[in-house]
């Protein structure tokens, strides 16, 4: 099983999209988001993008969430 761990996204949707492209290429099976999806320039769009992934995603709340 391949797991991707993402941290400190801070609503940066363009950066997240770049990372998600790498995740697709690596054929990752599961994503763990280690906090701080918020705040940032595009927090709700970023969260929606993570929730819409076709693989399981787990969230750990950070100090900004």
HELIX and SHEET records of a PDB file:
HELIX    1   1 UNK A   13  UNK A   25  1                                  13    
HELIX    2   2 UNK A   43  UNK A   51  1                                   9    
SHEET    1   A 3 UNK A   3  UNK A   6  0                                        
SHEET    2   A 3 UNK A  30  UNK A  33  1                                        
SHEET    3   A 3 UNK A  56  UNK A  59  1                                        
END                                                                             
